[in-house]
Amino acid sequence: RALRNYGSHEKYKNLYQGVNSRLDEIQAAILCVKLKYLDEQTAHRRKIAQAYMEGIANPAISLPLGSGTSALTLSSHVWHLFEVRCQQREALQKHLSIQGVQTLIHYPIPPHQQQAYTLWNALSFPLTEKIHQEVLSLPIGPTLTLEEANHVVHACNIFSA
């Protein structure tokens, strides 16, 4: 069972090298119905991402994709996650929570530190480790309104480290 769930018995802790193959017949049937909404929901996520990219102007927060990213790249991204980087991630997460913004740290354990990759556990990957200490996911999804996204932008912009 763990092998079909990224090699994980517990979220974000991989004991084995696995794959994502958790889709059963019932989930497939539901996804067939949801598929007709995919383009609309992706377009909405792109609007939210654009609001974040254009609105967040706090020097303590690094936006994804970096500066100078082309409009084509932004418009072709599906924005499953919207992750920012901040050297004071815990302080930012606490600040956003106080402002009513729910965030999440996705994949908090670097791959080379997972039990599934014990041969790599002792190796040093400084950039990977730095990113894993700074990355924070902002809310993004088909039910988030532009008004809520603007609140996230405001909350990010008033953060002081």
DSSP file (Angstrom, degrees, kcal/mol; ACC not computed):
  #  RESIDUE AA STRUCTURE BP1 BP2  ACC     N-H-->O    O-->H-N    N-H-->O    O-->H-N    TCO  KAPPA ALPHA  PHI   PSI    X-CA   Y-CA   Z-CA
    1    1 A R    >         0   0    0      0, 0.0     3,-0.7     0, 0.0     4,-0.4   0.000 360.0 360.0 360.0 -41.5    0.0    0.0    0.0
    2    2 A A  G > > +     0   0    0      1,-0.2     5,-2.2     2,-0.2     3,-1.4   0.849 360.0  63.1 -63.4 -33.6    2.8    2.4    0.8
    3    3 A L  G 3 5S+     0   0    0      1,-0.3    16,-2.7     4,-0.3     3,-0.4   0.831 102.3  49.1 -62.8 -31.8    4.4    1.9   -2.6
    4    4 A R  G < 5S+     0   0    0     -3,-0.7    17,-2.9     1,-0.2    -1,-0.3   0.518 106.6  59.5 -84.9  -3.6    1.4    3.3   -4.4
    5    5 A N  B X 5S-A   20   0A   0     -3,-1.4     3,-1.6    -4,-0.4    -1,-0.2  -0.458 134.4 -77.7-119.7  56.7    1.4    6.4   -2.1
    6    6 A Y  T 3 5S-     0   0    0     13,-3.1    12,-0.7    -3,-0.4    -3,-0.2   0.646  85.4 -66.6  59.7  16.8    4.9    7.7   -2.8
    7    7 A G  T 3 <S+     0   0    0     -5,-2.2     8,-2.2    12,-0.4     9,-1.9   0.758 104.1 134.4  78.7  25.2    6.3    5.0   -0.6
    8    8 A S  E <   +B   14   0B   0     -3,-1.6    -1,-0.2    -6,-1.0     6,-0.2  -0.915  41.1 174.2-121.0 132.2    4.7    6.6    2.5
    9    9 A H  E    S+     0   0B   0      4,-0.7     2,-0.4    -2,-0.4    -1,-0.1   0.675  88.4  39.0 -92.3 -28.3    2.7    5.2    5.4
   10   10 A E  E >  S-B   13   0B   0      3,-0.8     3,-2.5    -8,-0.0    -1,-0.3  -0.975 106.6 -90.0-126.0 136.2    2.7    8.7    7.0
   11   11 A K  T 3  S+     0   0    0     -2,-0.4     3,-0.1     1,-0.3    -2,-0.1  -0.143 108.9   1.4 -50.8 130.5    2.3   11.9    5.1
   12   12 A Y  T 3  S+     0   0    0      1,-0.1     2,-0.6    95,-0.0    -1,-0.3   0.441 107.8 102.6  71.6   4.0    5.6   13.4    4.0
   13   13 A K  E <   -B   10   0B   0     -3,-2.5    -3,-0.8   101,-0.1    -4,-0.7  -0.910  55.5-165.0-119.8 104.4    7.6   10.5    5.4
   14   14 A N  E     +B    8   0B   0     -2,-0.6   102,-2.3    -6,-0.2   101,-0.3  -0.788  18.3 174.1 -97.0 115.8    8.7    8.1    2.7
   15   15 A L  S    S+     0   0    0     -8,-2.2     2,-0.3    -2,-0.7    -7,-0.2   0.762  73.2  24.7 -84.6 -28.4   10.0    4.7    3.8
   16   16 A Y  S    S-     0   0    0     -9,-1.9     2,-0.9   -10,-0.1   100,-0.2  -0.857  89.4 -98.2-132.0 162.7   10.3    3.4    0.2
   17   17 A Q        +     0   0    0     -2,-0.3   -10,-0.2    99,-0.2     2,-0.2  -0.784  64.8 158.0 -81.5 110.2   10.8    4.8   -3.2
   18   18 A G        -     0   0    0     -2,-0.9     2,-0.3   -12,-0.7   -14,-0.2  -0.509  33.9-125.4-124.9-170.2    7.2    4.8   -4.5
   19   19 A V        -     0   0    0    -16,-2.7   -13,-3.1    -2,-0.2     2,-1.0  -0.814  29.9-101.5-132.5 171.1    4.8    6.3   -7.0
   20   20 A N  B     +A    5   0A   0     -2,-0.3   -15,-0.2   -15,-0.2   -16,-0.1  -0.831  63.2 133.4 -98.1  97.3    1.5    8.1   -7.0
   21   21 A S        +     0   0    0    -17,-2.9   -16,-0.1    -2,-1.0    -1,-0.1  -0.314  18.4 126.9-139.8  54.0   -1.0    5.5   -8.0
   22   22 A R        +     0   0    0      2,-0.0     2,-0.5   -18,-0.0    -1,-0.1   0.333  34.5 120.7 -93.9   6.2   -3.8    5.9   -5.5
   23   23 A L        -     0   0    0     -3,-0.1     2,-0.2     4,-0.1    -3,-0.0  -0.606  38.7-177.0 -81.6 119.6   -6.7    6.3   -8.0
   24   24 A D     >  -     0   0    0     -2,-0.5     4,-2.2     1,-0.0     5,-0.2  -0.486  43.6 -91.5-103.1-178.7   -9.4    3.6   -7.7
   25   25 A E  H  > S+     0   0    0      1,-0.2     4,-2.1     2,-0.2     5,-0.1   0.866 123.6  50.9 -63.9 -39.0  -12.5    3.2   -9.8
   26   26 A I  H  > S+     0   0    0      2,-0.2     4,-2.1     1,-0.2    -1,-0.2   0.932 111.8  47.0 -66.0 -45.1  -14.8    5.4   -7.7
   27   27 A Q  H  > S+     0   0    0      1,-0.2     4,-2.6     2,-0.2    -2,-0.2   0.889 110.5  53.7 -63.0 -38.1  -12.3    8.2   -7.7
   28   28 A A  H  X S+     0   0    0     -4,-2.2     4,-1.8     2,-0.2    -1,-0.2   0.902 107.9  50.1 -62.8 -40.9  -11.8    7.8  -11.5
   29   29 A A  H  X S+     0   0    0     -4,-2.1     4,-1.3     2,-0.2    -2,-0.2   0.908 111.8  47.7 -64.5 -42.0  -15.6    8.1  -12.0
   30   30 A I  H  X S+     0   0    0     -4,-2.1     4,-2.3     1,-0.2     3,-0.3   0.915 110.5  51.9 -64.6 -42.7  -15.8   11.3   -9.9
   31   31 A L  H  X S+     0   0    0     -4,-2.6     4,-1.9     1,-0.2    -1,-0.2   0.832 101.9  60.5 -65.2 -31.6  -12.8   12.8  -11.8
   32   32 A C  H  < S+     0   0    0     -4,-1.8     4,-0.4     2,-0.2    -1,-0.2   0.896 109.0  43.7 -61.0 -38.7  -14.5   12.1  -15.1
   33   33 A V  H >< S+     0   0    0     -4,-1.3     3,-0.9    -3,-0.3    -2,-0.2   0.915 115.0  48.5 -70.3 -43.4  -17.4   14.4  -13.9
   34   34 A K  H >< S+     0   0    0     -4,-2.3     3,-2.1     1,-0.2     4,-0.4   0.735  92.6  80.0 -69.6 -22.2  -15.0   17.0  -12.6
   35   35 A L  G >< S+     0   0    0     -4,-1.9     3,-1.4     1,-0.3     4,-0.4   0.814  82.1  63.3 -57.5 -32.6  -12.9   17.0  -15.8
   36   36 A K  G <  S+     0   0    0     -3,-0.9    -1,-0.3    -4,-0.4     4,-0.2   0.680 104.8  47.9 -68.1 -14.9  -15.4   19.2  -17.5
   37   37 A Y  G <> S+     0   0    0     -3,-2.1     4,-2.6    -4,-0.2    -1,-0.3   0.439  84.8  96.2 -99.6  -2.0  -14.6   22.0  -15.0
   38   38 A L  H <> S+     0   0    0     -3,-1.4     4,-2.7    -4,-0.4     5,-0.2   0.906  82.7  46.9 -59.6 -48.4  -10.8   21.7  -15.2
   39   39 A D  H  > S+     0   0    0     -4,-0.4     4,-2.3     1,-0.2    -1,-0.2   0.915 114.5  47.8 -61.8 -43.0  -10.2   24.5  -17.7
   40   40 A E  H  > S+     0   0    0     -4,-0.2     4,-1.9     2,-0.2    -1,-0.2   0.917 114.2  46.1 -63.8 -44.1  -12.5   26.9  -15.8
   41   41 A Q  H  X S+     0   0    0     -4,-2.6     4,-2.3     2,-0.2    -2,-0.2   0.871 111.6  51.5 -69.1 -36.2  -10.8   26.1  -12.5
   42   42 A T  H  X S+     0   0    0     -4,-2.7     4,-2.2    -5,-0.2    -2,-0.2   0.912 108.9  51.2 -65.2 -42.0   -7.3   26.3  -14.0
   43   43 A A  H  X S+     0   0    0     -4,-2.3     4,-1.7    -5,-0.2    -2,-0.2   0.893 110.1  50.3 -61.2 -39.6   -8.2   29.8  -15.4
   44   44 A H  H  X S+     0   0    0     -4,-1.9     4,-2.2     2,-0.2    -2,-0.2   0.919 108.5  51.2 -65.7 -43.3   -9.4   30.8  -12.0
   45   45 A R  H  X S+     0   0    0     -4,-2.3     4,-2.9     1,-0.2    -1,-0.2   0.895 107.8  53.9 -59.7 -39.2   -6.2   29.6  -10.3
   46   46 A R  H  X S+     0   0    0     -4,-2.2     4,-2.5     2,-0.2    -1,-0.2   0.878 106.7  51.3 -64.1 -37.1   -4.2   31.6  -12.9
   47   47 A K  H  X S+     0   0    0     -4,-1.7     4,-2.3     2,-0.2    -1,-0.2   0.909 111.5  47.4 -65.1 -41.4   -6.2   34.8  -11.9
   48   48 A I  H  X S+     0   0    0     -4,-2.2     4,-2.3     2,-0.2    -2,-0.2   0.941 112.7  48.8 -63.6 -46.8   -5.4   34.2   -8.2
   49   49 A A  H  X S+     0   0    0     -4,-2.9     4,-3.1     1,-0.2    -2,-0.2   0.896 110.3  51.5 -60.0 -40.6   -1.7   33.6   -9.1
   50   50 A Q  H  X S+     0   0    0     -4,-2.5     4,-2.7     2,-0.2     5,-0.3   0.907 107.8  52.1 -63.5 -41.4   -1.6   36.7  -11.1
   51   51 A A  H  X S+     0   0    0     -4,-2.3     4,-1.9     2,-0.2     5,-0.3   0.908 113.5  44.7 -61.0 -40.9   -3.1   38.7   -8.2
   52   52 A Y  H  X S+     0   0    0     -4,-2.3     4,-2.6     2,-0.2    -2,-0.2   0.942 114.0  48.4 -66.2 -47.7   -0.4   37.3   -6.0
   53   53 A M  H  < S+     0   0    0     -4,-3.1    -2,-0.2     1,-0.2    -1,-0.2   0.883 120.2  37.3 -62.6 -39.3    2.4   37.9   -8.5
   54   54 A E  H  < S+     0   0    0     -4,-2.7    -1,-0.2    -5,-0.2    -2,-0.2   0.763 124.2  40.0 -82.8 -26.0    1.3   41.5   -9.2
   55   55 A G  H  < S+     0   0    0     -4,-1.9     2,-0.6    -5,-0.3    -3,-0.2   0.833  87.7  87.0 -98.4 -34.8    0.2   42.4   -5.6
   56   56 A I     <  +     0   0    0     -4,-2.6     7,-0.1    -5,-0.3    98,-0.1  -0.556  42.5 158.9 -74.4 117.7    2.7   40.9   -3.2
   57   57 A A        +     0   0    0     -2,-0.6    -1,-0.1    96,-0.2    -4,-0.0  -0.083  21.3 129.7-131.4  33.2    5.5   43.5   -2.9
   58   58 A N    >   -     0   0    0      1,-0.1     3,-2.2     3,-0.1   100,-0.1  -0.818  50.7-147.9 -93.4 120.5    7.1   42.6    0.4
   59   59 A P  T 3  S+     0   0    0      0, 0.0    -1,-0.1     0, 0.0    98,-0.0   0.701  96.9  63.0 -62.6 -17.2   10.9   42.3    0.0
   60   60 A A  T 3  S+     0   0    0     99,-0.2     2,-0.5     1,-0.1    27,-0.5   0.598  96.7  69.4 -79.6 -10.3   11.0   39.6    2.7
   61   61 A I    <   -     0   0    0     -3,-2.2     2,-0.5    25,-0.1    25,-0.2  -0.939  69.9-154.9-116.6 122.3    8.8   37.3    0.5
   62   62 A S  B     -C   85   0C   0     23,-3.2    23,-2.4    -2,-0.5    -2,-0.0  -0.824  15.8-139.7 -95.5 129.5   10.2   35.8   -2.7
   63   63 A L    >   -     0   0    0     -2,-0.5     3,-0.8    21,-0.2    21,-0.1  -0.462  27.8 -93.7 -83.8 157.9    7.6   34.9   -5.3
   64   64 A P  T 3  S+     0   0    0      0, 0.0    -1,-0.1     0, 0.0    20,-0.1  -0.295 103.0  22.0 -69.4 157.6    7.7   31.7   -7.4
   65   65 A L  T 3  S-     0   0    0      3,-0.0     8,-0.0     2,-0.0     9,-0.0   0.212 106.6-112.9  73.3 -13.3    9.4   31.6  -10.8
   66   66 A G    X   -     0   0    0     -3,-0.8     3,-0.8     2,-0.1     2,-0.1   0.038  46.0 -47.2  79.8 170.1   11.5   34.6  -10.1
   67   67 A S  T 3  S+     0   0    0      1,-0.2     3,-0.1    -4,-0.1    -2,-0.0  -0.398 119.1  34.5 -76.0 155.0   11.5   38.1  -11.7
   68   68 A G  T 3  S+     0   0    0      1,-0.3    -1,-0.2    -2,-0.1     2,-0.2   0.621  75.8 159.8  77.8  13.0   11.3   38.5  -15.4
   69   69 A T    <   -     0   0    0     -3,-0.8    -1,-0.3     1,-0.1    -3,-0.1  -0.496  43.5-112.2 -69.1 134.9    9.1   35.4  -15.9
   70   70 A S     >  -     0   0    0     -2,-0.2     4,-2.1     1,-0.1     5,-0.2  -0.260  12.5-122.1 -69.6 154.0    7.4   35.6  -19.2
   71   71 A A  H  > S+     0   0    0      1,-0.2     4,-2.4     2,-0.2     5,-0.2   0.848 114.0  58.5 -61.2 -34.6    3.6   36.1  -19.5
   72   72 A L  H  > S+     0   0    0      2,-0.2     4,-1.1     1,-0.2    -1,-0.2   0.918 105.5  48.3 -62.6 -43.5    3.5   32.8  -21.5
   73   73 A T  H >> S+     0   0    0      1,-0.2     4,-1.0     2,-0.2     3,-0.6   0.934 113.2  47.6 -62.2 -45.8    5.1   30.9  -18.6
   74   74 A L  H 3< S+     0   0    0     -4,-2.1     3,-0.4     1,-0.2    -2,-0.2   0.880 112.8  48.7 -62.6 -38.4    2.6   32.4  -16.1
   75   75 A S  H 3< S+     0   0    0     -4,-2.4    -1,-0.2     1,-0.2    -2,-0.2   0.634 112.0  48.4 -80.7 -12.7   -0.4   31.7  -18.4
   76   76 A S  H << S+     0   0    0     -4,-1.1    -1,-0.2    -3,-0.6     2,-0.2   0.551  87.8  99.8-101.6  -8.5    0.6   28.1  -19.0
   77   77 A H     <  -     0   0    0     -4,-1.0   -31,-0.0    -3,-0.4    -4,-0.0  -0.547  61.9-152.2 -75.5 140.3    1.3   27.2  -15.3
   78   78 A V        -     0   0    0     -2,-0.2    -1,-0.1   -33,-0.1   -33,-0.1   0.602  23.0-141.5 -91.4 -10.9   -1.6   25.3  -13.7
   79   79 A W        +     0   0    0      1,-0.1     3,-0.1     2,-0.1   -30,-0.0   0.916  36.6 164.5  53.4  54.0   -0.8   26.6  -10.2
   80   80 A H  S    S+     0   0    0      1,-0.2     2,-0.3    61,-0.0    60,-0.1   0.894  78.1  14.2 -61.4 -40.3   -1.6   23.5   -8.2
   81   81 A L        -     0   0    0     58,-0.1     2,-0.5     2,-0.0    -1,-0.2  -0.938  66.8-150.5-128.8 154.4    0.4   25.2   -5.4
   82   82 A F  E     - D   0 138C   0     56,-0.6    56,-3.1    -2,-0.3     2,-0.5  -0.874  26.7-177.4-124.6  98.0    1.5   28.8   -4.9
   83   83 A E  E     - D   0 137C   0     -2,-0.5     2,-0.3    54,-0.2    54,-0.2  -0.832   7.4-173.9-104.0 129.3    4.7   28.6   -2.9
   84   84 A V  E     - D   0 136C   0     52,-2.9    52,-2.6    -2,-0.5     2,-0.4  -0.711  18.4-130.9-107.8 165.9    6.6   31.7   -1.7
   85   85 A R  E     +CD  62 135C   0    -23,-2.4   -23,-3.2    -2,-0.3     2,-0.3  -0.958  26.8 168.6-120.3 141.2    9.9   31.7    0.1
   86   86 A C    >   -     0   0    0     48,-1.5     3,-1.0    -2,-0.4   -25,-0.1  -0.961  34.1-143.6-150.5 129.7   10.7   33.6    3.3
   87   87 A Q  T 3  S+     0   0    0    -27,-0.5     2,-0.3    -2,-0.3     3,-0.2   0.794 108.5  48.5 -63.9 -26.2   13.7   33.4    5.5
   88   88 A Q  T 3> S+     0   0    0    -28,-0.3     4,-2.6     1,-0.2    -1,-0.3  -0.416  74.2 152.8-106.2  54.4   11.4   34.0    8.5
   89   89 A R  H <>  +     0   0    0     -3,-1.0     4,-3.1    44,-0.3     5,-0.2   0.884  68.4  49.7 -55.1 -47.0    8.9   31.4    7.3
   90   90 A E  H  > S+     0   0    0      1,-0.2     4,-2.4     2,-0.2    -1,-0.2   0.901 112.4  48.1 -63.1 -39.7    7.5   30.5   10.8
   91   91 A A  H  > S+     0   0    0      2,-0.2     4,-2.6    -3,-0.2    -1,-0.2   0.910 113.4  47.9 -65.6 -41.6    7.0   34.2   11.6
   92   92 A L  H  X S+     0   0    0     -4,-2.6     4,-2.9     2,-0.2     5,-0.2   0.928 111.5  50.0 -63.9 -44.6    5.3   34.7    8.3
   93   93 A Q  H  X S+     0   0    0     -4,-3.1     4,-2.1    -5,-0.2    -2,-0.2   0.911 112.7  46.8 -61.5 -42.2    3.1   31.7    8.8
   94   94 A K  H  X S+     0   0    0     -4,-2.4     4,-2.3    -5,-0.2    -1,-0.2   0.929 112.7  49.9 -64.6 -45.2    2.1   32.9   12.3
   95   95 A H  H  X S+     0   0    0     -4,-2.6     4,-1.7     1,-0.2    -2,-0.2   0.931 111.8  47.8 -58.4 -47.5    1.4   36.4   11.0
   96   96 A L  H  <>S+     0   0    0     -4,-2.9     5,-3.3     1,-0.2    -1,-0.2   0.885 109.6  53.4 -64.4 -37.8   -0.8   35.1    8.2
   97   97 A S  H ><5S+     0   0    0     -4,-2.1     3,-1.6    -5,-0.2    -1,-0.2   0.917 107.5  50.6 -61.8 -43.2   -2.7   32.9   10.6
   98   98 A I  H 3<5S+     0   0    0     -4,-2.3    -1,-0.2     1,-0.3    -2,-0.2   0.848 108.5  53.5 -61.6 -33.8   -3.4   35.8   12.8
   99   99 A Q  T 3<5S-     0   0    0     -4,-1.7    -1,-0.3    -5,-0.2    -2,-0.2   0.421 125.8-104.4 -80.9   1.3   -4.6   37.7    9.7
  100  100 A G  T < 5S+     0   0    0     -3,-1.6     2,-0.6     1,-0.2    -3,-0.2   0.692  78.3 134.4  85.2  19.5   -7.0   34.7    9.0
  101  101 A V      < -     0   0    0     -5,-3.3     2,-0.4    -6,-0.2    -1,-0.2  -0.906  46.1-146.5-107.9 117.6   -4.9   33.2    6.1
  102  102 A Q        +     0   0    0     -2,-0.6     2,-0.3    -3,-0.1    -9,-0.0  -0.678  24.1 175.2 -83.0 131.9   -4.4   29.5    6.2
  103  103 A T        -     0   0    0     -2,-0.4     2,-0.3    35,-0.1    35,-0.2  -0.780  13.3-154.5-127.3 172.5   -1.0   28.3    4.9
  104  104 A L  B     -E  137   0C   0     33,-1.5    33,-2.9    -2,-0.3     2,-0.9  -0.996  17.9-133.9-149.9 145.7    0.7   25.0    4.6
  105  105 A I        -     0   0    0     -2,-0.3     2,-0.3    31,-0.2    31,-0.1  -0.882  31.0-157.4 -98.9 103.9    4.3   23.7    4.4
  106  106 A H        +     0   0    0     -2,-0.9    29,-0.1     1,-0.2    -2,-0.0  -0.617  68.9   0.9 -82.1 140.3    4.2   21.2    1.7
  107  107 A Y  S    S+     0   0    0     -2,-0.3    -1,-0.2     1,-0.1   -95,-0.0   0.938  71.5 179.6  51.8  62.1    6.9   18.5    1.6
  108  108 A P        +     0   0    0      0, 0.0    -1,-0.1     0, 0.0    -2,-0.1   0.686  61.3  69.0 -70.2 -17.9    8.7   19.6    4.8
  109  109 A I  S    S-     0   0    0    -97,-0.2     5,-0.1     2,-0.0    20,-0.0  -0.898  88.2-123.7-105.4 121.2   11.4   16.9    4.6
  110  110 A P    >   -     0   0    0      0, 0.0     3,-2.0     0, 0.0     4,-0.3  -0.274  24.3-116.5 -59.0 146.4   13.9   17.1    1.8
  111  111 A P  G >  S+     0   0    0      0, 0.0     3,-1.7     0, 0.0     6,-0.3   0.872 113.3  57.3 -53.4 -41.6   14.0   14.0   -0.4
  112  112 A H  G 3  S+     0   0    0      1,-0.3    11,-0.2     8,-0.1     8,-0.1   0.609 104.7  53.5 -70.6  -8.5   17.6   13.2    0.5
  113  113 A Q  G <  S+     0   0    0     -3,-2.0    -1,-0.3     9,-0.1     2,-0.2   0.373  85.3 108.9-102.7   2.8   16.6   13.1    4.2
  114  114 A Q  S X  S-     0   0    0     -3,-1.7     3,-1.6    -4,-0.3     6,-0.2  -0.491  78.5-123.2 -76.8 148.7   13.8   10.6    3.7
  115  115 A Q  G >  S+     0   0    0   -101,-0.3     3,-1.1     1,-0.3  -100,-0.2   0.813 110.2  68.0 -60.0 -30.1   14.2    7.0    4.9
  116  116 A A  G 3  S+     0   0    0   -102,-2.3    -1,-0.3     1,-0.3   -99,-0.2   0.732 104.0  44.0 -62.3 -21.4   13.5    5.8    1.4
  117  117 A Y  G X>  +     0   0    0     -3,-1.6     3,-2.2  -103,-0.3     4,-0.7  -0.343  68.1 148.7-119.6  49.9   16.8    7.4    0.4
  118  118 A T  G X4  +     0   0    0     -3,-1.1     3,-0.6     1,-0.3     4,-0.4   0.789  68.2  64.8 -58.0 -29.5   19.1    6.3    3.2
  119  119 A L  G 34 S+     0   0    0      1,-0.2    -1,-0.3    -3,-0.2     3,-0.1   0.753 109.7  39.5 -65.1 -20.9   22.1    6.1    0.9
  120  120 A W  G X4 S+     0   0    0     -3,-2.2     3,-1.8    -6,-0.2    -1,-0.2   0.519  87.0  97.8-103.0  -8.6   21.8    9.9    0.5
  121  121 A N  T << S+     0   0    0     -4,-0.7    -2,-0.1    -3,-0.6    -1,-0.1   0.817  85.6  46.9 -54.3 -36.4   20.8   10.8    4.1
  122  122 A A  T 3  S+     0   0    0     -4,-0.4    -1,-0.3    -3,-0.1    -2,-0.1   0.583  93.7  99.5 -84.2  -9.2   24.4   11.8    5.1
  123  123 A L  S <  S-     0   0    0     -3,-1.8     2,-0.5   -11,-0.2    -3,-0.0  -0.374  70.9-126.9 -77.5 157.4   24.9   13.9    2.0
  124  124 A S        +     0   0    0     -2,-0.1    -2,-0.1     4,-0.0    -1,-0.1  -0.915  27.6 172.4-109.7 126.6   24.6   17.7    2.0
  125  125 A F     >  -     0   0    0     -2,-0.5     4,-2.6     1,-0.1     5,-0.2  -0.742  10.0-179.1-126.4  80.6   22.4   19.5   -0.4
  126  126 A P  H  > S+     0   0    0      0, 0.0     4,-2.4     0, 0.0     5,-0.2   0.834  78.0  48.1 -57.9 -39.7   22.6   23.0    1.0
  127  127 A L  H  > S+     0   0    0      2,-0.2     4,-2.7     1,-0.2     5,-0.2   0.935 113.3  47.9 -67.8 -44.0   20.2   24.7   -1.6
  128  128 A T  H  > S+     0   0    0      1,-0.2     4,-2.3     2,-0.2    -1,-0.2   0.929 113.7  47.8 -58.6 -46.1   17.6   22.0   -1.2
  129  129 A E  H  X S+     0   0    0     -4,-2.6     4,-0.9     2,-0.2    -1,-0.2   0.886 111.5  50.4 -65.0 -39.2   17.8   22.3    2.6
  130  130 A K  H >X S+     0   0    0     -4,-2.4     3,-0.8    -5,-0.2     4,-0.7   0.937 110.9  48.6 -63.1 -47.3   17.6   26.1    2.5
  131  131 A I  H >X S+     0   0    0     -4,-2.7     4,-2.2     1,-0.3     3,-1.2   0.909 107.6  55.0 -60.5 -42.3   14.5   26.0    0.2
  132  132 A H  H 3< S+     0   0    0     -4,-2.3    -1,-0.3     1,-0.3    -2,-0.2   0.715 108.0  50.4 -66.7 -19.0   12.8   23.4    2.5
  133  133 A Q  H << S+     0   0    0     -4,-0.9   -44,-0.3    -3,-0.8    -1,-0.3   0.598 119.2  36.0 -88.3 -13.0   13.3   25.8    5.4
  134  134 A E  H << S+     0   0    0     -3,-1.2   -48,-1.5    -4,-0.7    -2,-0.2   0.662  86.1 106.4-113.8 -21.6   11.8   28.8    3.6
  135  135 A V  E  <  +D   85   0C   0     -4,-2.2     2,-0.3   -50,-0.2   -50,-0.2  -0.392  37.5 173.6 -77.4 138.8    9.0   27.6    1.4
  136  136 A L  E     -D   84   0C   0    -52,-2.6   -52,-2.9    -2,-0.1     2,-0.5  -0.992  25.2-133.5-143.5 131.4    5.4   28.3    2.4
  137  137 A S  E     -DE  83 104C   0    -33,-2.9   -33,-1.5    -2,-0.3   -54,-0.2  -0.753  16.7-153.9 -91.0 125.5    2.2   27.6    0.4
  138  138 A L  E     -D   82   0C   0    -56,-3.1   -56,-0.6    -2,-0.5   -35,-0.1  -0.588  37.9 -83.5 -87.9 157.6   -0.4   30.3    0.1
  139  139 A P        +     0   0    0      0, 0.0     2,-0.3     0, 0.0    -1,-0.1  -0.383  58.8 157.1 -64.8 136.0   -4.0   29.4   -0.5
  140  140 A I        +     0   0    0    -60,-0.1   -95,-0.1    -2,-0.1   -58,-0.1  -0.932  14.1 112.0-156.9 135.4   -5.0   28.9   -4.1
  141  141 A G  S >  S-     0   0    0     -2,-0.3     3,-1.0     3,-0.1   -93,-0.1  -0.960  72.7 -77.6 171.6 173.1   -7.8   26.9   -5.5
  142  142 A P  T 3  S+     0   0    0      0, 0.0    -1,-0.1     0, 0.0  -100,-0.0   0.678 122.7  49.3 -69.1 -17.5  -11.1   27.0   -7.4
  143  143 A T  T 3  S+     0   0    0      2,-0.1     2,-0.3    -3,-0.0  -102,-0.0   0.570  83.7 104.6 -98.5  -8.5  -13.2   28.2   -4.4
  144  144 A L    <   -     0   0    0     -3,-1.0     2,-0.1     4,-0.1    -3,-0.1  -0.567  65.6-140.4 -72.9 129.4  -10.9   31.1   -3.3
  145  145 A T     >  -     0   0    0     -2,-0.3     4,-2.3     1,-0.1     5,-0.1  -0.476  18.8-117.1 -86.7 161.4  -12.4   34.4   -4.3
  146  146 A L  H  > S+     0   0    0      1,-0.2     4,-2.5     2,-0.2     5,-0.2   0.852 118.1  56.8 -63.7 -33.6  -10.4   37.3   -5.7
  147  147 A E  H  > S+     0   0    0      2,-0.2     4,-1.6     1,-0.2    -1,-0.2   0.919 108.2  46.1 -62.7 -43.3  -11.4   39.3   -2.7
  148  148 A E  H  > S+     0   0    0      2,-0.2     4,-2.0     1,-0.2    -2,-0.2   0.894 111.0  52.8 -65.7 -39.3   -9.9   36.6   -0.5
  149  149 A A  H  X S+     0   0    0     -4,-2.3     4,-2.4     1,-0.2    -2,-0.2   0.901 107.1  52.2 -62.3 -40.4   -6.8   36.6   -2.6
  150  150 A N  H  X S+     0   0    0     -4,-2.5     4,-2.5     1,-0.2    -1,-0.2   0.850 106.6  53.7 -64.8 -33.5   -6.5   40.4   -2.2
  151  151 A H  H  X S+     0   0    0     -4,-1.6     4,-2.8     2,-0.2    -1,-0.2   0.904 107.9  50.3 -64.9 -40.7   -6.7   39.8    1.6
  152  152 A V  H  X S+     0   0    0     -4,-2.0     4,-2.5     2,-0.2    -2,-0.2   0.925 110.3  50.3 -60.8 -44.9   -3.8   37.4    1.3
  153  153 A V  H  X S+     0   0    0     -4,-2.4     4,-2.5     2,-0.2   -96,-0.2   0.943 112.1  46.8 -57.8 -49.8   -1.8   40.0   -0.7
  154  154 A H  H  X S+     0   0    0     -4,-2.5     4,-1.7     1,-0.2    -2,-0.2   0.923 111.5  51.0 -60.0 -45.4   -2.5   42.6    1.9
  155  155 A A  H  < S+     0   0    0     -4,-2.8     4,-0.3     1,-0.2    -1,-0.2   0.886 111.9  47.8 -61.6 -39.1   -1.6   40.3    4.8
  156  156 A C  H >< S+     0   0    0     -4,-2.5     3,-1.0     1,-0.2    -1,-0.2   0.906 110.2  52.3 -65.8 -41.5    1.7   39.4    3.0
  157  157 A N  H 3< S+     0   0    0     -4,-2.5    -2,-0.2     1,-0.2    -1,-0.2   0.760 107.7  50.3 -71.2 -24.4    2.5   43.1    2.4
  158  158 A I  T 3< S+     0   0    0     -4,-1.7    -1,-0.2    -5,-0.2     2,-0.2   0.451  84.8 113.9 -92.5   0.7    2.0   44.2    6.0
  159  159 A F    <   -     0   0    0     -3,-1.0     2,-0.4    -4,-0.3   -99,-0.2  -0.519  46.4-170.3 -69.7 133.4    4.3   41.4    7.3
  160  160 A S              0   0    0     -2,-0.2    -2,-0.0   -69,-0.1    -3,-0.0  -0.994 360.0 360.0-127.8 129.7    7.5   42.6    8.9
  161  161 A A              0   0    0     -2,-0.4    -1,-0.1   -69,-0.0   -70,-0.0   0.471 360.0 360.0 -75.6 360.0   10.3   40.2    9.8
